[in-house]
Amino acid sequence: MKSVSLSAYPRTLIKRSGVKKLRTARRVPAVVYGRQHPPQALEVKLQDIENLLHHSASENILVDLNVEGDARSKRLALVQDIQHHALSGNVLHVDLHEVAEAERVSVTVPIEAVGVPLGVRESGGVLEHVLFRVKVRALPRDLPEVITVDVTALNIGQAIHISDLTAPPGTEIIGNQKTTVLAVAAPLSEEQLAAAEAAATEPGTEPEVIMEKKEEGEEGEAGKAPEKKGAEKAPAEKKGAEKAEKKPEEKKAEKKAEKKAEKKK
């Protein structure tokens, strides 16, 4: 990885209001960390950071850091993290990690597929990009910006794993060697699609049909039940009606009997 020059300035505005003033002046707050030196608050020009990102394949950028007023002319550092605004995408903060020339460091780098797989060209397969980033370890100047993978010879059913990746000179790829990075899958044929659709619409396979039959049976039984209850209640209703009709006649008979009894006396 080639290093690029980056100028920075000691930062005195630490509080929230000061950081806001920096951003208004198109400056970005930054911090550089290192094992041999305490963290130092810095500020960099927004234009310089935007230029770095524009000309880099990833955010893994090696810089020759020049801090104004620092006794050391250059400090080798990696851009460890860049914070962006969620809506505007503007750069809000930069974290730098100071490294030594002879010290191996670990970073994650993107994986880029190159070419069109054989299974896609000739058999209509689909290229599946499973793993997008991989961790590597190397000396700072040996770190790759991106790892490219040639997928031209990949046929349907074949895959590329971490163990198949070619590490750049002086670089070690870290991770489970059996992890799939890229694969070519076969698309469903027209016959398979037609069979799946037919199975989904085949009569008698849907539970709703059975449920409808049960509901019809239940409605029929419910319809019969009231008829039986009505037949059972009918005699009771007739008896009540007969009693209601006999009561006035009984009263008249009783009155006649009473009159006859009085006449005999």
C-alpha positions as CSV (number, residue, x, y, z in Angstrom):
1,M,0.0,0.0,0.0
2,K,1.4,3.3,-1.0
3,S,1.4,6.1,1.6
4,V,0.1,9.6,0.8
5,S,0.9,12.8,2.5
6,L,-1.6,14.3,4.9
7,S,-1.1,17.6,6.8
8,A,-2.7,18.1,10.2
9,Y,-2.7,20.7,12.9
10,P,-2.8,20.5,16.7
11,R,-6.4,21.0,17.9
12,T,-7.2,23.2,20.8
13,L,-11.0,23.4,20.3
14,I,-12.2,20.3,22.1
15,K,-15.7,21.1,23.4
16,R,-18.8,20.6,21.3
17,S,-19.1,24.3,20.5
18,G,-15.4,24.3,19.3
19,V,-15.9,21.3,17.1
20,K,-18.9,23.0,15.5
21,K,-16.8,26.0,14.7
22,L,-14.2,23.7,13.1
23,R,-16.7,22.1,10.8
24,T,-18.1,25.5,9.9
25,A,-14.6,26.5,8.9
26,R,-14.4,23.3,6.7
27,R,-12.0,21.6,9.2
28,V,-12.5,18.0,10.5
29,P,-11.6,17.0,14.0
30,A,-9.2,14.0,14.2
31,V,-7.3,12.0,16.8
32,V,-4.1,10.0,16.3
33,Y,-3.5,7.0,18.5
34,G,-0.2,5.1,19.1
35,R,1.3,2.7,21.5
36,Q,4.4,4.7,22.1
37,H,2.7,8.1,22.4
38,P,-0.5,9.4,24.1
39,P,-3.5,10.2,21.9
40,Q,-3.3,13.6,20.3
41,A,-6.2,15.8,19.1
42,L,-5.8,17.1,15.6
43,E,-7.7,18.9,12.9
44,V,-7.4,18.4,9.1
45,K,-8.8,20.2,6.1
46,L,-12.0,18.7,4.8
47,Q,-10.8,19.0,1.3
48,D,-7.7,16.9,2.0
49,I,-9.8,14.1,3.5
50,E,-12.2,14.2,0.6
51,N,-9.3,13.9,-1.8
52,L,-7.9,10.9,0.1
53,L,-11.3,9.1,-0.1
54,H,-11.8,10.0,-3.7
55,H,-8.5,8.4,-4.8
56,S,-8.7,5.4,-2.6
57,A,-10.3,2.0,-3.3
58,S,-11.2,1.6,0.4
59,E,-11.0,3.5,3.7
60,N,-7.8,1.6,4.5
61,I,-5.4,4.5,3.7
62,L,-1.7,4.7,4.8
63,V,-0.6,8.3,5.3
64,D,2.6,10.1,6.0
65,L,1.2,12.4,8.7
66,N,2.8,15.9,9.0
67,V,1.7,17.6,12.2
68,E,2.4,21.3,12.3
69,G,5.0,22.2,15.0
70,D,5.8,18.5,15.7
71,A,9.4,17.6,16.2
72,R,9.0,14.5,14.0
73,S,8.8,15.4,10.4
74,K,6.6,12.4,9.4
75,R,4.5,9.9,11.3
76,L,3.3,6.8,9.5
77,A,-0.4,6.2,10.3
78,L,-3.4,4.2,9.0
79,V,-6.8,5.8,8.7
80,Q,-8.6,3.6,11.1
81,D,-12.1,5.0,11.0
82,I,-14.0,7.8,9.3
83,Q,-17.3,8.9,10.7
84,H,-19.9,10.3,8.3
85,H,-23.1,12.2,8.8
86,A,-26.1,9.8,8.5
87,L,-28.0,12.0,6.1
88,S,-25.6,14.3,4.3
89,G,-22.6,11.8,4.2
90,N,-20.2,14.6,5.3
91,V,-17.1,13.6,7.1
92,L,-17.5,14.3,10.8
93,H,-14.4,12.7,12.5
94,V,-11.3,10.9,11.6
95,D,-9.4,8.3,13.7
96,L,-5.7,7.7,12.8
97,H,-3.6,4.8,14.1
98,E,0.1,5.4,14.2
99,V,2.1,2.3,13.1
100,A,5.8,1.4,12.8
101,E,7.5,0.5,9.5
102,A,8.6,-2.9,10.7
103,E,5.5,-3.8,12.7
104,R,2.8,-6.1,11.1
105,V,-0.8,-4.8,11.4
106,S,-4.2,-6.4,10.7
107,V,-6.9,-4.7,8.7
108,T,-10.0,-5.8,6.7
109,V,-10.0,-5.2,3.0
110,P,-12.8,-5.5,0.4
111,I,-13.0,-8.5,-2.0
112,E,-13.7,-7.7,-5.7
113,A,-14.8,-10.3,-8.3
114,V,-13.2,-10.0,-11.7
115,G,-14.7,-11.5,-14.9
116,V,-17.9,-13.3,-15.8
117,P,-18.1,-17.0,-14.5
118,L,-18.4,-19.8,-17.0
119,G,-21.6,-21.0,-15.3
120,V,-23.2,-17.6,-15.8
121,R,-22.2,-17.2,-19.5
122,E,-23.1,-20.7,-20.7
123,S,-25.7,-22.0,-18.3
124,G,-27.5,-18.9,-17.0
125,G,-26.2,-19.4,-13.4
126,V,-26.1,-16.7,-10.8
127,L,-22.9,-15.4,-9.1
128,E,-23.4,-15.2,-5.4
129,H,-21.0,-12.8,-3.5
130,V,-21.1,-14.3,0.0
131,L,-18.1,-12.7,1.7
132,F,-17.4,-9.0,0.9
133,R,-14.4,-8.3,3.2
134,V,-11.6,-10.4,4.6
135,K,-9.0,-9.7,7.3
136,V,-5.3,-9.6,6.3
137,R,-2.0,-9.1,8.2
138,A,1.1,-7.5,6.8
139,L,3.6,-4.8,7.2
140,P,2.0,-1.3,6.7
141,R,3.5,-0.8,3.2
142,D,2.6,-4.4,2.1
143,L,-1.1,-4.1,2.9
144,P,-3.4,-4.4,-0.1
145,E,-6.2,-1.9,-0.7
146,V,-8.4,-4.6,-2.3
147,I,-8.2,-8.4,-3.0
148,T,-9.3,-9.3,-6.5
149,V,-10.6,-12.7,-7.3
150,D,-10.8,-14.1,-10.9
151,V,-14.2,-15.9,-11.3
152,T,-14.0,-16.6,-15.0
153,A,-13.5,-20.4,-14.7
154,L,-16.2,-20.8,-12.0
155,N,-19.0,-23.2,-13.1
156,I,-22.4,-23.9,-11.6
157,G,-22.1,-25.6,-8.3
158,Q,-18.5,-24.4,-7.8
159,A,-17.3,-22.0,-5.1
160,I,-14.2,-20.1,-4.1
161,H,-13.2,-20.3,-0.4
162,I,-10.8,-18.2,1.7
163,S,-8.2,-21.0,1.2
164,D,-8.4,-20.4,-2.6
165,L,-7.6,-16.7,-2.3
166,T,-4.2,-15.6,-3.5
167,A,-2.6,-13.3,-0.9
168,P,-0.4,-10.5,-2.1
169,P,3.3,-10.9,-1.4
170,G,4.1,-10.5,2.3
171,T,0.4,-10.7,3.2
172,E,-1.4,-13.3,5.3
173,I,-5.1,-13.8,4.9
174,I,-6.8,-14.5,8.3
175,G,-10.0,-16.4,8.8
176,N,-11.7,-19.8,8.5
177,Q,-10.2,-21.3,5.4
178,K,-13.4,-23.2,4.5
179,T,-15.5,-20.0,4.5
180,T,-17.2,-19.4,1.1
181,V,-16.3,-16.2,-0.6
182,L,-18.0,-16.5,-4.1
183,A,-20.2,-19.2,-5.6
184,V,-22.2,-19.9,-8.8
185,A,-25.7,-21.2,-8.2
186,A,-28.0,-22.8,-10.8
187,P,-31.3,-21.0,-11.4
188,L,-34.6,-22.9,-11.3
189,S,-35.6,-24.4,-14.6
190,E,-39.0,-23.7,-16.3
191,E,-40.0,-27.3,-15.4
192,Q,-39.2,-26.8,-11.7
193,L,-41.0,-23.5,-11.6
194,A,-44.1,-25.0,-13.4
195,A,-44.0,-28.0,-10.9
196,A,-43.8,-25.7,-7.9
197,E,-46.8,-23.6,-9.2
198,A,-48.8,-26.7,-10.0
199,A,-48.2,-28.2,-6.5
200,A,-49.3,-24.9,-4.9
201,T,-52.6,-24.9,-6.9
202,E,-53.4,-28.6,-6.9
203,P,-57.0,-29.3,-5.7
204,G,-57.5,-31.0,-2.4
205,T,-54.1,-29.9,-1.0
206,E,-55.3,-26.7,0.6
207,P,-56.6,-27.0,4.1
208,E,-59.3,-24.4,3.4
209,V,-61.3,-26.9,1.3
210,I,-61.5,-29.3,4.2
211,M,-62.4,-26.6,6.6
212,E,-65.2,-25.4,4.3
213,K,-66.7,-29.0,4.3
214,K,-66.5,-29.1,8.1
215,E,-68.2,-25.8,8.4
216,E,-71.0,-27.0,6.0
217,G,-71.5,-30.1,8.1
218,E,-71.6,-28.1,11.3
219,E,-74.2,-25.7,9.8
220,G,-76.4,-28.7,8.7
221,E,-76.3,-30.2,12.2
222,A,-77.1,-26.8,13.7
223,G,-80.0,-26.5,11.4
224,K,-81.5,-29.9,12.4
225,A,-81.2,-29.2,16.1
226,P,-83.7,-26.4,16.3
227,E,-86.3,-28.5,14.5
228,K,-86.0,-31.2,17.2
229,K,-86.3,-28.7,19.9
230,G,-89.3,-27.2,18.3
231,A,-91.0,-30.6,18.1
232,E,-90.3,-31.3,21.7
233,K,-91.7,-27.9,22.8
234,A,-94.8,-28.2,20.6
235,P,-96.8,-30.5,23.0
236,A,-96.0,-28.3,26.0
237,E,-97.3,-25.3,24.1
238,K,-100.5,-27.2,23.1
239,K,-101.2,-28.2,26.7
240,G,-100.7,-24.6,27.8
241,A,-103.2,-23.5,25.1
242,E,-105.8,-26.1,26.2
243,K,-105.5,-25.0,29.8
244,A,-106.0,-21.4,28.8
245,E,-109.1,-22.3,26.8
246,K,-110.7,-24.5,29.6
247,K,-110.4,-21.9,32.4
248,P,-113.4,-19.7,31.4
249,E,-115.7,-22.7,30.9
250,E,-114.8,-24.1,34.3
251,K,-115.6,-20.8,35.9
252,K,-119.1,-20.8,34.3
253,A,-119.7,-24.4,35.4
254,E,-118.7,-23.6,38.9
255,K,-121.1,-20.6,39.0
256,K,-124.1,-22.7,37.7
257,A,-123.4,-25.4,40.2
258,E,-123.4,-22.8,43.0
259,K,-126.7,-21.3,41.9
260,K,-128.3,-24.8,41.7
261,A,-127.1,-25.5,45.2
262,E,-128.6,-22.3,46.5
263,K,-132.0,-23.1,44.9
264,K,-132.2,-26.5,46.5
265,K,-131.6,-25.0,49.9
